[in-house]
Amino acid sequence: MRDPYTVLGVAKSASAADVKSAYRKLAKAYHPDQNKNDPNAQSKFAEVTAAYDLLSDKTKRGQYDRGEIDADGNPKFGGFDFAGARTRGAGPGATGGINPEDILKEFMGGLGGGFGGAQARTNRTGGAGWDPFSGGPQRQAPTKGKDFTAPISVTLEQAHRAETVPLTLSNGKVLSVKLPIGVQDGQQIRLKDQGQPSPAGGEPGDAILTVKFARHKYFRRDGKDLRVEVPITLYEAVLGARVRVPTLDGPVEISVPIGADTSKAMRLKGKGLQGEGDLLVGLRIVLPKGGDPDLESLMRFWRDQKPYDVRD
């Protein structure tokens, strides 16, 4: 991954709030749901999310700033420093530095083998490489374990409050997954060292989880907004009323106006998912079960004496 500061477009001195604000802006811009015709949106969204995951973690951000880990969160290993010699960019024609290859040649010559002999032994071993210090073949670094990939089902309430969600792996291990603020459907979360163990004693792999928003009993997502349908009586629609409406933060009361127009949704600002959208409340008139003779008589009177056209 590129430098996470560059990805989010913030300076290294940016506060945690600045990092969060930049991430939310870019996550909205690149979210696949909003860019269905852009084949690059998914990769951009994943890169922005990975950058935020690193910089929002105080420990990892400090390690990255000190050069201890790279942009993907992997440890960095420094090379040898030959008495202050420049080890990067040095070579034939370089100025102000020492070519480390020349120093290594002298060192190898002092061992009596030289580069030629070492290379010959390397070729005879079949390509594994030769360790000039031990006189034997070079040891390969232990292979890292495989990554574990799985979907993780998240309710709208859990995503809204960035809760910690339990996840059971195929080996029976139970993980507690802390959802990031502003988590999106389809976003990937990487859990370090929670994947398959290494068969050669190396580091375990990672767990890569793909967030899937579960279908909700009441709410339907519509971009940044949520929609909900609330049943009301005929007399509430005609005379107006106060009715309770569910939201992700708990029920609230709204005022149904006199002669409510049920073809138009009522908008509750800031009551959408994660506070970024609105809640659109649709009103649905429900008549008494089994019918009602008085209501039928009243409707016949209206039909015959006070007709009006709603399909003009």
Phi and psi restraints in degrees (value plus and minus 20) as a CYANA .aco file:
   2 ARG   PHI     -88.6   -48.6
   2 ARG   PSI     152.8   192.8
   3 ASP   PHI     -75.2   -35.2
   3 ASP   PSI     103.9   143.9
   4 PRO   PHI     -82.3   -42.3
   4 PRO   PSI     -49.5    -9.5
   5 TYR   PHI     -85.9   -45.9
   5 TYR   PSI     -60.2   -20.2
   6 THR   PHI     -86.7   -46.7
   6 THR   PSI     -60.9   -20.9
   7 VAL   PHI     -80.0   -40.0
   7 VAL   PSI     -63.5   -23.5
   8 LEU   PHI    -106.9   -66.9
   8 LEU   PSI     -30.3     9.7
   9 GLY   PHI      50.7    90.7
   9 GLY   PSI      15.9    55.9
  10 VAL   PHI    -143.3  -103.3
  10 VAL   PSI     139.0   179.0
  11 ALA   PHI    -100.2   -60.2
  11 ALA   PSI     142.1   182.1
  12 LYS   PHI     -84.9   -44.9
  12 LYS   PSI     -41.4    -1.4
  13 SER   PHI    -107.3   -67.3
  13 SER   PSI     -17.0    23.0
  14 ALA   PHI     -80.6   -40.6
  14 ALA   PSI     120.9   160.9
  15 SER   PHI     -96.1   -56.1
  15 SER   PSI     148.3   188.3
  16 ALA   PHI     -80.6   -40.6
  16 ALA   PSI     -56.2   -16.2
  17 ALA   PHI     -87.1   -47.1
  17 ALA   PSI     -58.3   -18.3
  18 ASP   PHI     -85.3   -45.3
  18 ASP   PSI     -60.8   -20.8
  19 VAL   PHI     -82.9   -42.9
  19 VAL   PSI     -64.7   -24.7
  20 LYS   PHI     -83.4   -43.4
  20 LYS   PSI     -62.4   -22.4
  21 SER   PHI     -84.4   -44.4
  21 SER   PSI     -62.0   -22.0
  22 ALA   PHI     -84.4   -44.4
  22 ALA   PSI     -60.7   -20.7
  23 TYR   PHI     -83.5   -43.5
  23 TYR   PSI     -66.5   -26.5
  24 ARG   PHI     -79.7   -39.7
  24 ARG   PSI     -60.5   -20.5
  25 LYS   PHI     -84.3   -44.3
  25 LYS   PSI     -64.9   -24.9
  26 LEU   PHI     -93.3   -53.3
  26 LEU   PSI     -56.2   -16.2
  27 ALA   PHI     -82.6   -42.6
  27 ALA   PSI     -58.2   -18.2
  28 LYS   PHI     -85.3   -45.3
  28 LYS   PSI     -61.7   -21.7
  29 ALA   PHI     -87.9   -47.9
  29 ALA   PSI     -56.6   -16.6
  30 TYR   PHI    -123.3   -83.3
  30 TYR   PSI     -18.3    21.7
  31 HIS   PHI     -79.9   -39.9
  31 HIS   PSI     112.2   152.2
  32 PRO   PHI     -75.9   -35.9
  32 PRO   PSI     -52.1   -12.1
  33 ASP   PHI     -84.1   -44.1
  33 ASP   PSI     -47.2    -7.2
  34 GLN   PHI    -115.6   -75.6
  34 GLN   PSI     -25.5    14.5
  35 ASN   PHI    -155.3  -115.3
  35 ASN   PSI      33.2    73.2
  36 LYS   PHI     -85.2   -45.2
  36 LYS   PSI     -41.6    -1.6
  37 ASN   PHI    -118.3   -78.3
  37 ASN   PSI     -15.0    25.0
  38 ASP   PHI    -129.0   -89.0
  38 ASP   PSI      87.5   127.5
  39 PRO   PHI     -87.7   -47.7
  39 PRO   PSI     -36.8     3.2
  40 ASN   PHI    -112.9   -72.9
  40 ASN   PSI     -24.7    15.3
  41 ALA   PHI     -83.0   -43.0
  41 ALA   PSI     -60.8   -20.8
  42 GLN   PHI     -81.2   -41.2
  42 GLN   PSI     -65.5   -25.5
  43 SER   PHI     -88.4   -48.4
  43 SER   PSI     -57.3   -17.3
  44 LYS   PHI     -85.0   -45.0
  44 LYS   PSI     -62.8   -22.8
  45 PHE   PHI     -83.2   -43.2
  45 PHE   PSI     -62.0   -22.0
  46 ALA   PHI     -84.6   -44.6
  46 ALA   PSI     -58.4   -18.4
  47 GLU   PHI     -87.2   -47.2
  47 GLU   PSI     -63.7   -23.7
  48 VAL   PHI     -81.7   -41.7
  48 VAL   PSI     -62.3   -22.3
  49 THR   PHI     -85.3   -45.3
  49 THR   PSI     -62.8   -22.8
  50 ALA   PHI     -83.4   -43.4
  50 ALA   PSI     -58.9   -18.9
  51 ALA   PHI     -84.3   -44.3
  51 ALA   PSI     -61.6   -21.6
  52 TYR   PHI     -87.6   -47.6
  52 TYR   PSI     -59.6   -19.6
  53 ASP   PHI     -78.2   -38.2
  53 ASP   PSI     -56.7   -16.7
  54 LEU   PHI     -95.3   -55.3
  54 LEU   PSI     -69.7   -29.7
  55 LEU   PHI     -94.4   -54.4
  55 LEU   PSI     -41.4    -1.4
  56 SER   PHI    -101.7   -61.7
  56 SER   PSI     -33.2     6.8
  57 ASP   PHI    -112.4   -72.4
  57 ASP   PSI      91.2   131.2
  58 LYS   PHI     -77.9   -37.9
  58 LYS   PSI     -60.3   -20.3
  59 THR   PHI     -87.0   -47.0
  59 THR   PSI     -68.7   -28.7
  60 LYS   PHI     -85.3   -45.3
  60 LYS   PSI     -57.5   -17.5
  61 ARG   PHI     -83.0   -43.0
  61 ARG   PSI     -61.6   -21.6
  62 GLY   PHI     -83.1   -43.1
  62 GLY   PSI     -62.0   -22.0
  63 GLN   PHI     -83.7   -43.7
  63 GLN   PSI     -59.9   -19.9
  64 TYR   PHI     -87.2   -47.2
  64 TYR   PSI     -64.1   -24.1
  65 ASP   PHI     -82.4   -42.4
  65 ASP   PSI     -51.1   -11.1
  66 ARG   PHI    -106.5   -66.5
  66 ARG   PSI     -22.0    18.0
  67 GLY   PHI      60.3   100.3
  67 GLY   PSI      -3.5    36.5
  68 GLU   PHI    -101.7   -61.7
  68 GLU   PSI     -46.6    -6.6
  69 ILE   PHI    -153.1  -113.1
  69 ILE   PSI     140.0   180.0
  70 ASP   PHI    -112.0   -72.0
  70 ASP   PSI    -194.3  -154.3
  71 ALA   PHI     -86.1   -46.1
  71 ALA   PSI     -39.2     0.8
  72 ASP   PHI    -112.9   -72.9
  72 ASP   PSI     -16.3    23.7
  73 GLY   PHI      65.0   105.0
  73 GLY   PSI     -11.0    29.0
  74 ASN   PHI    -109.4   -69.4
  74 ASN   PSI     122.9   162.9
  75 PRO   PHI     -82.9   -42.9
  75 PRO   PSI     127.0   167.0
  76 LYS   PHI    -121.4   -81.4
  76 LYS   PSI     127.1   167.1
  77 PHE   PHI    -143.3  -103.3
  77 PHE   PSI     102.4   142.4
  78 GLY   PHI     -97.6   -57.6
  78 GLY   PSI     134.2   174.2
  79 GLY   PHI    -109.5   -69.5
  79 GLY   PSI    -197.2  -157.2
  80 PHE   PHI     -93.2   -53.2
  80 PHE   PSI     126.9   166.9
  81 ASP   PHI    -133.2   -93.2
  81 ASP   PSI      85.7   125.7
  82 PHE   PHI    -102.0   -62.0
  82 PHE   PSI      67.7   107.7
  83 ALA   PHI      30.1    70.1
  83 ALA   PSI      23.4    63.4
  84 GLY   PHI      67.0   107.0
  84 GLY   PSI     -15.2    24.8
  85 ALA   PHI     -88.5   -48.5
  85 ALA   PSI     129.1   169.1
  86 ARG   PHI     -97.9   -57.9
  86 ARG   PSI     102.9   142.9
  87 THR   PHI    -119.7   -79.7
  87 THR   PSI     -26.8    13.2
  88 ARG   PHI    -135.9   -95.9
  88 ARG   PSI     109.8   149.8
  89 GLY   PHI      61.9   101.9
  89 GLY   PSI     -24.3    15.7
  90 ALA   PHI     -99.9   -59.9
  90 ALA   PSI     128.3   168.3
  91 GLY   PHI     151.0   191.0
  91 GLY   PSI    -193.5  -153.5
  92 PRO   PHI     -75.9   -35.9
  92 PRO   PSI     106.4   146.4
  93 GLY   PHI      70.3   110.3
  93 GLY   PSI     -27.8    12.2
  94 ALA   PHI     -91.7   -51.7
  94 ALA   PSI     126.4   166.4
  95 THR   PHI    -135.0   -95.0
  95 THR   PSI     130.4   170.4
  96 GLY   PHI      55.6    95.6
  96 GLY   PSI      -9.0    31.0
  97 GLY   PHI    -166.9  -126.9
  97 GLY   PSI     156.1   196.1
  98 ILE   PHI    -136.2   -96.2
  98 ILE   PSI     116.3   156.3
  99 ASN   PHI     -94.8   -54.8
  99 ASN   PSI      92.5   132.5
 100 PRO   PHI     -83.0   -43.0
 100 PRO   PSI     -43.1    -3.1
 101 GLU   PHI     -86.7   -46.7
 101 GLU   PSI     -57.1   -17.1
 102 ASP   PHI     -84.6   -44.6
 102 ASP   PSI     -61.6   -21.6
 103 ILE   PHI     -84.0   -44.0
 103 ILE   PSI     -61.5   -21.5
 104 LEU   PHI     -86.1   -46.1
 104 LEU   PSI     -55.8   -15.8
 105 LYS   PHI     -82.4   -42.4
 105 LYS   PSI     -62.9   -22.9
 106 GLU   PHI     -83.8   -43.8
 106 GLU   PSI     -61.1   -21.1
 107 PHE   PHI     -83.7   -43.7
 107 PHE   PSI     -62.4   -22.4
 108 MET   PHI     -86.2   -46.2
 108 MET   PSI     -56.1   -16.1
 109 GLY   PHI     -83.7   -43.7
 109 GLY   PSI     -57.2   -17.2
 110 GLY   PHI     -84.0   -44.0
 110 GLY   PSI     -46.5    -6.5
 111 LEU   PHI     -99.8   -59.8
 111 LEU   PSI     -29.3    10.7
 112 GLY   PHI      71.2   111.2
 112 GLY   PSI     -23.6    16.4
 113 GLY   PHI    -119.1   -79.1
 113 GLY   PSI     -63.4   -23.4
 114 GLY   PHI      51.9    91.9
 114 GLY   PSI     147.2   187.2
 115 PHE   PHI     -86.7   -46.7
 115 PHE   PSI     -54.3   -14.3
 116 GLY   PHI     -83.6   -43.6
 116 GLY   PSI     -66.1   -26.1
 117 GLY   PHI     -85.2   -45.2
 117 GLY   PSI     -60.5   -20.5
 118 ALA   PHI     -84.3   -44.3
 118 ALA   PSI     -60.4   -20.4
 119 GLN   PHI     -85.1   -45.1
 119 GLN   PSI     -58.8   -18.8
 120 ALA   PHI     -83.8   -43.8
 120 ALA   PSI     -61.2   -21.2
 121 ARG   PHI     -86.6   -46.6
 121 ARG   PSI     -55.7   -15.7
 122 THR   PHI     -81.2   -41.2
 122 THR   PSI     -64.3   -24.3
 123 ASN   PHI     -84.8   -44.8
 123 ASN   PSI     -55.3   -15.3
 124 ARG   PHI     -93.2   -53.2
 124 ARG   PSI     -43.6    -3.6
 125 THR   PHI    -100.6   -60.6
 125 THR   PSI     -27.7    12.3
 126 GLY   PHI      74.0   114.0
 126 GLY   PSI      -5.7    34.3
 127 GLY   PHI      81.8   121.8
 127 GLY   PSI     -18.9    21.1
 128 ALA   PHI     -92.7   -52.7
 128 ALA   PSI     -38.7     1.3
 129 GLY   PHI      77.8   117.8
 129 GLY   PSI     131.3   171.3
 130 TRP   PHI    -139.3   -99.3
 130 TRP   PSI     113.9   153.9
 131 ASP   PHI    -113.2   -73.2
 131 ASP   PSI      89.3   129.3
 132 PRO   PHI     -88.2   -48.2
 132 PRO   PSI     -39.0     1.0
 133 PHE   PHI    -101.5   -61.5
 133 PHE   PSI     -60.3   -20.3
 134 SER   PHI    -115.5   -75.5
 134 SER   PSI     -36.6     3.4
 135 GLY   PHI      57.7    97.7
 135 GLY   PSI      -9.4    30.6
 136 GLY   PHI    -144.1  -104.1
 136 GLY   PSI    -199.0  -159.0
 137 PRO   PHI     -87.3   -47.3
 137 PRO   PSI     128.4   168.4
 138 GLN   PHI     -87.8   -47.8
 138 GLN   PSI     124.2   164.2
 139 ARG   PHI    -109.9   -69.9
 139 ARG   PSI     111.5   151.5
 140 GLN   PHI    -100.5   -60.5
 140 GLN   PSI     124.7   164.7
 141 ALA   PHI     -83.9   -43.9
 141 ALA   PSI     122.2   162.2
 142 PRO   PHI     -77.0   -37.0
 142 PRO   PSI     121.1   161.1
 143 THR   PHI     -91.7   -51.7
 143 THR   PSI     115.6   155.6
 144 LYS   PHI     -93.5   -53.5
 144 LYS   PSI     126.8   166.8
 145 GLY   PHI     -86.3   -46.3
 145 GLY   PSI     141.5   181.5
 146 LYS   PHI     -93.6   -53.6
 146 LYS   PSI     129.8   169.8
 147 ASP   PHI     -94.3   -54.3
 147 ASP   PSI     128.6   168.6
 148 PHE   PHI    -124.8   -84.8
 148 PHE   PSI     103.7   143.7
 149 THR   PHI    -134.5   -94.5
 149 THR   PSI     119.6   159.6
 150 ALA   PHI    -183.6  -143.6
 150 ALA   PSI     131.2   171.2
 151 PRO   PHI    -100.3   -60.3
 151 PRO   PSI     133.7   173.7
 152 ILE   PHI    -150.2  -110.2
 152 ILE   PSI      99.1   139.1
 153 SER   PHI    -100.2   -60.2
 153 SER   PSI     110.2   150.2
 154 VAL   PHI    -150.2  -110.2
 154 VAL   PSI     111.4   151.4
 155 THR   PHI     -96.8   -56.8
 155 THR   PSI     141.0   181.0
 156 LEU   PHI     -82.4   -42.4
 156 LEU   PSI     -55.2   -15.2
 157 GLU   PHI     -84.8   -44.8
 157 GLU   PSI     -62.6   -22.6
 158 GLN   PHI     -84.2   -44.2
 158 GLN   PSI     -61.7   -21.7
 159 ALA   PHI     -87.6   -47.6
 159 ALA   PSI     -58.9   -18.9
 160 HIS   PHI     -82.5   -42.5
 160 HIS   PSI     -58.5   -18.5
 161 ARG   PHI    -121.6   -81.6
 161 ARG   PSI     -14.4    25.6
 162 ALA   PHI      30.3    70.3
 162 ALA   PSI      33.5    73.5
 163 GLU   PHI    -100.0   -60.0
 163 GLU   PSI     153.0   193.0
 164 THR   PHI    -113.8   -73.8
 164 THR   PSI     105.6   145.6
 165 VAL   PHI    -133.9   -93.9
 165 VAL   PSI     112.0   152.0
 166 PRO   PHI     -97.0   -57.0
 166 PRO   PSI     124.6   164.6
 167 LEU   PHI    -160.1  -120.1
 167 LEU   PSI     107.1   147.1
 168 THR   PHI    -118.1   -78.1
 168 THR   PSI     101.9   141.9
 169 LEU   PHI     -98.8   -58.8
 169 LEU   PSI     149.7   189.7
 170 SER   PHI     -84.6   -44.6
 170 SER   PSI     -43.0    -3.0
 171 ASN   PHI    -109.0   -69.0
 171 ASN   PSI     -12.8    27.2
 172 GLY   PHI      70.8   110.8
 172 GLY   PSI     -27.6    12.4
 173 LYS   PHI     -92.9   -52.9
 173 LYS   PSI     116.8   156.8
 174 VAL   PHI    -125.5   -85.5
 174 VAL   PSI     105.5   145.5
 175 LEU   PHI    -128.9   -88.9
 175 LEU   PSI     130.7   170.7
 176 SER   PHI    -125.6   -85.6
 176 SER   PSI      92.4   132.4
 177 VAL   PHI    -123.2   -83.2
 177 VAL   PSI      94.9   134.9
 178 LYS   PHI    -104.0   -64.0
 178 LYS   PSI      97.2   137.2
 179 LEU   PHI     -94.0   -54.0
 179 LEU   PSI     115.8   155.8
 180 PRO   PHI     -91.2   -51.2
 180 PRO   PSI     134.1   174.1
 181 ILE   PHI     -83.1   -43.1
 181 ILE   PSI     113.6   153.6
 182 GLY   PHI      57.4    97.4
 182 GLY   PSI       0.8    40.8
 183 VAL   PHI     -76.6   -36.6
 183 VAL   PSI     122.1   162.1
 184 GLN   PHI    -136.1   -96.1
 184 GLN   PSI     136.3   176.3
 185 ASP   PHI     -84.4   -44.4
 185 ASP   PSI     108.6   148.6
 186 GLY   PHI      72.0   112.0
 186 GLY   PSI     -27.0    13.0
 187 GLN   PHI     -90.7   -50.7
 187 GLN   PSI     126.2   166.2
 188 GLN   PHI    -122.3   -82.3
 188 GLN   PSI     121.0   161.0
 189 ILE   PHI    -141.5  -101.5
 189 ILE   PSI     107.9   147.9
 190 ARG   PHI    -124.7   -84.7
 190 ARG   PSI     105.8   145.8
 191 LEU   PHI    -128.7   -88.7
 191 LEU   PSI      92.8   132.8
 192 LYS   PHI     -83.9   -43.9
 192 LYS   PSI     114.8   154.8
 193 ASP   PHI      44.0    84.0
 193 ASP   PSI       0.7    40.7
 194 GLN   PHI    -127.4   -87.4
 194 GLN   PSI      -5.1    34.9
 195 GLY   PHI    -113.8   -73.8
 195 GLY   PSI    -170.9  -130.9
 196 GLN   PHI     -95.2   -55.2
 196 GLN   PSI     124.2   164.2
 197 PRO   PHI     -87.9   -47.9
 197 PRO   PSI     135.5   175.5
 198 SER   PHI     -98.2   -58.2
 198 SER   PSI     113.5   153.5
 199 PRO   PHI     -91.7   -51.7
 199 PRO   PSI     -34.2     5.8
 200 ALA   PHI    -133.1   -93.1
 200 ALA   PSI      -3.1    36.9
 201 GLY   PHI      62.9   102.9
 201 GLY   PSI      -7.0    33.0
 202 GLY   PHI    -105.1   -65.1
 202 GLY   PSI    -184.3  -144.3
 203 GLU   PHI     -91.2   -51.2
 203 GLU   PSI     125.5   165.5
 204 PRO   PHI     -90.8   -50.8
 204 PRO   PSI     141.6   181.6
 205 GLY   PHI     -95.0   -55.0
 205 GLY   PSI    -195.2  -155.2
 206 ASP   PHI    -127.3   -87.3
 206 ASP   PSI     140.9   180.9
 207 ALA   PHI    -118.7   -78.7
 207 ALA   PSI     101.7   141.7
 208 ILE   PHI    -131.9   -91.9
 208 ILE   PSI      91.8   131.8
 209 LEU   PHI    -128.1   -88.1
 209 LEU   PSI     117.0   157.0
 210 THR   PHI    -127.2   -87.2
 210 THR   PSI     100.1   140.1
 211 VAL   PHI     -94.1   -54.1
 211 VAL   PSI     110.6   150.6
 212 LYS   PHI    -145.8  -105.8
 212 LYS   PSI      99.2   139.2
 213 PHE   PHI     -93.9   -53.9
 213 PHE   PSI     106.4   146.4
 214 ALA   PHI     -95.0   -55.0
 214 ALA   PSI     131.1   171.1
 215 ARG   PHI     -84.5   -44.5
 215 ARG   PSI     115.6   155.6
 216 HIS   PHI    -121.1   -81.1
 216 HIS   PSI     130.1   170.1
 217 LYS   PHI     -86.9   -46.9
 217 LYS   PSI     -55.9   -15.9
 218 TYR   PHI    -133.1   -93.1
 218 TYR   PSI     -60.6   -20.6
 219 PHE   PHI    -115.5   -75.5
 219 PHE   PSI     127.1   167.1
 220 ARG   PHI    -146.6  -106.6
 220 ARG   PSI     109.1   149.1
 221 ARG   PHI     -95.9   -55.9
 221 ARG   PSI     118.0   158.0
 222 ASP   PHI    -157.1  -117.1
 222 ASP   PSI      64.0   104.0
 223 GLY   PHI      45.7    85.7
 223 GLY   PSI    -143.9  -103.9
 224 LYS   PHI    -104.8   -64.8
 224 LYS   PSI     -30.6     9.4
 225 ASP   PHI    -117.6   -77.6
 225 ASP   PSI     144.5   184.5
 226 LEU   PHI    -137.5   -97.5
 226 LEU   PSI     126.6   166.6
 227 ARG   PHI    -139.6   -99.6
 227 ARG   PSI     122.7   162.7
 228 VAL   PHI    -163.4  -123.4
 228 VAL   PSI     123.7   163.7
 229 GLU   PHI    -128.8   -88.8
 229 GLU   PSI     108.5   148.5
 230 VAL   PHI    -138.5   -98.5
 230 VAL   PSI     102.9   142.9
 231 PRO   PHI     -96.4   -56.4
 231 PRO   PSI     121.6   161.6
 232 ILE   PHI    -154.8  -114.8
 232 ILE   PSI     140.6   180.6
 233 THR   PHI    -102.3   -62.3
 233 THR   PSI     146.0   186.0
 234 LEU   PHI     -82.7   -42.7
 234 LEU   PSI     -61.9   -21.9
 235 TYR   PHI     -90.9   -50.9
 235 TYR   PSI     -48.4    -8.4
 236 GLU   PHI     -87.8   -47.8
 236 GLU   PSI     -56.7   -16.7
 237 ALA   PHI     -89.2   -49.2
 237 ALA   PSI     -55.8   -15.8
 238 VAL   PHI    -100.1   -60.1
 238 VAL   PSI     -64.5   -24.5
 239 LEU   PHI    -118.3   -78.3
 239 LEU   PSI     -31.6     8.4
 240 GLY   PHI      65.8   105.8
 240 GLY   PSI     137.5   177.5
 241 ALA   PHI    -191.2  -151.2
 241 ALA   PSI     150.7   190.7
 242 ARG   PHI    -127.2   -87.2
 242 ARG   PSI     102.6   142.6
 243 VAL   PHI    -147.7  -107.7
 243 VAL   PSI     130.3   170.3
 244 ARG   PHI    -106.4   -66.4
 244 ARG   PSI     117.8   157.8
 245 VAL   PHI    -147.7  -107.7
 245 VAL   PSI     113.0   153.0
 246 PRO   PHI     -95.0   -55.0
 246 PRO   PSI     123.9   163.9
 247 THR   PHI    -156.3  -116.3
 247 THR   PSI     148.9   188.9
 248 LEU   PHI     -88.5   -48.5
 248 LEU   PSI     -33.8     6.2
 249 ASP   PHI    -123.0   -83.0
 249 ASP   PSI     -11.2    28.8
 250 GLY   PHI      92.4   132.4
 250 GLY   PSI     144.4   184.4
 251 PRO   PHI     -89.0   -49.0
 251 PRO   PSI     127.5   167.5
 252 VAL   PHI    -153.0  -113.0
 252 VAL   PSI     142.8   182.8
 253 GLU   PHI    -122.8   -82.8
 253 GLU   PSI     119.0   159.0
 254 ILE   PHI    -145.0  -105.0
 254 ILE   PSI     138.7   178.7
 255 SER   PHI    -118.5   -78.5
 255 SER   PSI      98.3   138.3
 256 VAL   PHI    -105.9   -65.9
 256 VAL   PSI     100.3   140.3
 257 PRO   PHI     -90.4   -50.4
 257 PRO   PSI     140.1   180.1
 258 ILE   PHI     -81.5   -41.5
 258 ILE   PSI     113.4   153.4
 259 GLY   PHI      44.2    84.2
 259 GLY   PSI      25.8    65.8
 260 ALA   PHI     -77.0   -37.0
 260 ALA   PSI     117.2   157.2
 261 ASP   PHI    -111.5   -71.5
 261 ASP   PSI      81.8   121.8
 262 THR   PHI     -95.0   -55.0
 262 THR   PSI     -23.3    16.7
 263 SER   PHI    -101.3   -61.3
 263 SER   PSI     -32.4     7.6
 264 LYS   PHI    -136.1   -96.1
 264 LYS   PSI     116.6   156.6
 265 ALA   PHI    -101.1   -61.1
 265 ALA   PSI     127.6   167.6
 266 MET   PHI    -112.3   -72.3
 266 MET   PSI     114.6   154.6
 267 ARG   PHI    -124.5   -84.5
 267 ARG   PSI     105.8   145.8
 268 LEU   PHI    -126.7   -86.7
 268 LEU   PSI      88.4   128.4
 269 LYS   PHI     -84.9   -44.9
 269 LYS   PSI     115.7   155.7
 270 GLY   PHI      53.8    93.8
 270 GLY   PSI     -11.2    28.8
 271 LYS   PHI    -122.6   -82.6
 271 LYS   PSI      -2.4    37.6
 272 GLY   PHI    -104.2   -64.2
 272 GLY   PSI    -186.4  -146.4
 273 LEU   PHI     -86.7   -46.7
 273 LEU   PSI     106.6   146.6
 274 GLN   PHI      39.2    79.2
 274 GLN   PSI       1.2    41.2
 275 GLY   PHI      51.9    91.9
 275 GLY   PSI     -12.1    27.9
 276 GLU   PHI    -112.3   -72.3
 276 GLU   PSI     -37.4     2.6
 277 GLY   PHI    -146.7  -106.7
 277 GLY   PSI    -185.4  -145.4
 278 ASP   PHI    -135.0   -95.0
 278 ASP   PSI     146.8   186.8
 279 LEU   PHI    -125.3   -85.3
 279 LEU   PSI     101.3   141.3
 280 LEU   PHI    -121.7   -81.7
 280 LEU   PSI      95.9   135.9
 281 VAL   PHI    -120.7   -80.7
 281 VAL   PSI      96.2   136.2
 282 GLY   PHI    -115.7   -75.7
 282 GLY   PSI     115.2   155.2
 283 LEU   PHI    -119.3   -79.3
 283 LEU   PSI     113.6   153.6
 284 ARG   PHI    -147.4  -107.4
 284 ARG   PSI      96.6   136.6
 285 ILE   PHI     -94.7   -54.7
 285 ILE   PSI     109.7   149.7
 286 VAL   PHI    -138.7   -98.7
 286 VAL   PSI     103.9   143.9
 287 LEU   PHI    -104.3   -64.3
 287 LEU   PSI     141.7   181.7
 288 PRO   PHI     -79.7   -39.7
 288 PRO   PSI     122.3   162.3
 289 LYS   PHI     -88.8   -48.8
 289 LYS   PSI     119.2   159.2
 290 GLY   PHI      61.8   101.8
 290 GLY   PSI     -20.9    19.1
 291 GLY   PHI      60.4   100.4
 291 GLY   PSI     151.3   191.3
 292 ASP   PHI    -170.3  -130.3
 292 ASP   PSI     101.6   141.6
 293 PRO   PHI     -79.9   -39.9
 293 PRO   PSI     -60.9   -20.9
 294 ASP   PHI     -84.7   -44.7
 294 ASP   PSI     -61.8   -21.8
 295 LEU   PHI     -85.2   -45.2
 295 LEU   PSI     -60.1   -20.1
 296 GLU   PHI     -84.4   -44.4
 296 GLU   PSI     -59.3   -19.3
 297 SER   PHI     -85.1   -45.1
 297 SER   PSI     -61.8   -21.8
 298 LEU   PHI     -84.3   -44.3
 298 LEU   PSI     -60.1   -20.1
 299 MET   PHI     -88.5   -48.5
 299 MET   PSI     -54.8   -14.8
 300 ARG   PHI     -85.1   -45.1
 300 ARG   PSI     -58.9   -18.9
 301 PHE   PHI     -82.6   -42.6
 301 PHE   PSI     -63.5   -23.5
 302 TRP   PHI     -85.3   -45.3
 302 TRP   PSI     -60.4   -20.4
 303 ARG   PHI     -83.5   -43.5
 303 ARG   PSI     -60.5   -20.5
 304 ASP   PHI    -106.9   -66.9
 304 ASP   PSI     -54.4   -14.4
 305 GLN   PHI    -126.2   -86.2
 305 GLN   PSI     -45.7    -5.7
 306 LYS   PHI    -155.8  -115.8
 306 LYS   PSI      35.1    75.1
 307 PRO   PHI     -88.7   -48.7
 307 PRO   PSI     130.3   170.3
 308 TYR   PHI    -168.8  -128.8
 308 TYR   PSI     133.2   173.2
 309 ASP   PHI    -123.1   -83.1
 309 ASP   PSI     101.0   141.0
 310 VAL   PHI    -124.3   -84.3
 310 VAL   PSI     -20.6    19.4
 311 ARG   PHI    -138.4   -98.4
 311 ARG   PSI       4.9    44.9
